[in-house]
Amino acid sequence: MGNTSIVVSLKAPDPAAITAMSTFRRIYPETCPDSLERYDYWCFMNPRRGRETVNGIVSRYHDIVNPNKQTWTFIDDINKLAGSDDSMLWIGVLVTDIIDSVSENWTAIFRRNCCEVEGVLCSVLWRFGFAPGIAFDTARNRVLDLTVSTYRDHGLLANPVSQKIDLSVLSLI
């Protein structure tokens, strides 16, 4: 059995993504993406019955997905979410806190209550959308430059001192 991941987004426009995009346009107009999306990323480790287990967890725990405010999908269905433009080149970057009490706490809750998963990893997935015609390597380098804070005036979305940046999620979306 493998891991099963979902992404959760707000039904309303995401204020964090709007603010980040506005900042990119102002500070980095030449490397700014054409679109930016933010998701809560949940990776459920070895769910007993795969997607069926994750569906049950999501329907039971409204702190993970509040059906009044949020929508969710499995990571491999992310392009089916409203607003995703199939014509764009999408590059995702996963940002996870190195000391991650949220994942630890949810893992403890699941172990106490259901034992249907071995653990959980909570992260933030940023998806950068670029207009057709841009080279993948150029877009990927822009994503890294815009994401990883290396100086006070460089990068915006992740601090490598306290957060892990993972581009391997690229192969999933």
Secondary structure, 3 states (H helix, E strand, C coil): CCCEEEEEEECCCCHHHHHHHHHHHHHCCCCCCCEEEEEEEEEEECCCCCHHHHHHHHHHCCCCCCCCCEEEEEHHHHHHCCCCCCCCEEEEEEEEECCCHHHHHHHHHHHHHCCCCCEEEEEEEEEEEECCCCCHHHHHHHHHHHHECCECCECCCECCCCEEEECHHHHHC
